[in-house]
Amino acid sequence: MEFISAIQGLTVLALSVAVRTLQMVEGRDNPTISASVVFSEAQQQCPSQIAPSLAGKTKK
């Protein structure tokens, strides 16, 4: 029974990731959709805080 519970938990996790991925693709392709559909306000702030540390030295 423990094996079945583990598989069920992994299935729920995989479905959650798949739905979020589909929402992000839809948001990318349709800019009228707000990011708040997928991400909380705190999650929306994260990329702007991380971006400077990930920026390369390539001129744009």
Secondary structure, DSSP 4 states (H G I P E B T S, - for coil): -HHHHHHHHHHHHHHHHHHHHHHHHHHHH-TTS-GGGTS-HHHHHHHHHHHHHH--S---
